Amino acid sequence: MSRNSKLISENLREEIAKELGVYEQVKKDGGSWGSVSSKDCGNIVSKAIEIANRAVENK
């Protein structure tokens, strides 16, 4: 898998960031995720994994 492949869609990442209160920072920085802390990025990934696990369980 290449480094540039997207594992989380942009829409899902934005939805989770909004839910966690991080998206305002991204919006303020013109859409750049560079200023989002590694802790917040980790929380976004954790939430995405949680959503994926629920989707698999519901199949």
C-alpha positions as CSV (number, residue, x, y, z in Angstrom):
1,M,0.0,0.0,0.0
2,S,1.4,3.4,-0.9
3,R,1.9,6.1,1.6
4,N,-0.5,8.4,-0.2
5,S,-3.5,6.0,-0.1
6,K,-6.4,7.3,2.0
7,L,-7.6,5.0,4.7
8,I,-10.2,7.4,6.0
9,S,-12.3,9.4,3.5
10,E,-12.1,13.1,3.8
11,N,-15.8,13.4,4.7
12,L,-15.5,10.9,7.5
13,R,-12.4,12.6,8.8
14,E,-14.1,16.0,8.8
15,E,-17.2,14.6,10.5
16,I,-15.2,13.0,13.3
17,A,-13.1,16.2,13.7
18,K,-16.3,18.2,14.0
19,E,-17.6,15.8,16.6
20,L,-14.3,16.0,18.6
21,G,-14.2,19.8,18.3
22,V,-11.0,19.9,16.2
23,Y,-12.4,20.9,12.8
24,E,-12.5,24.6,13.6
25,Q,-8.7,24.7,13.8
26,V,-8.5,22.9,10.4
27,K,-10.9,25.4,8.9
28,K,-9.1,28.4,10.5
29,D,-5.8,27.1,8.9
30,G,-7.4,26.9,5.4
31,G,-8.0,23.2,5.4
32,S,-4.6,22.2,6.6
33,W,-4.4,19.4,9.1
34,G,-0.8,20.3,10.0
35,S,-1.7,22.2,13.1
36,V,-3.8,19.5,14.6
37,S,-2.0,17.9,17.5
38,S,-0.9,14.2,17.3
39,K,-3.2,13.5,20.2
40,D,-6.2,14.9,18.3
41,C,-5.2,12.9,15.2
42,G,-4.9,9.8,17.3
43,N,-8.4,10.5,18.7
44,I,-9.7,10.8,15.1
45,V,-8.2,7.5,14.2
46,S,-9.5,5.8,17.3
47,K,-13.0,7.1,16.5
48,A,-12.8,5.9,12.9
49,I,-11.7,2.4,14.1
50,E,-14.7,2.4,16.5
51,I,-17.1,3.3,13.7
52,A,-15.5,0.6,11.4
53,N,-15.8,-2.0,14.1
54,R,-19.5,-1.2,14.6
55,A,-20.1,-1.4,10.9
56,V,-18.6,-4.9,10.8
57,E,-20.5,-6.1,13.8
58,N,-23.8,-4.9,12.3
59,K,-23.3,-7.0,9.1
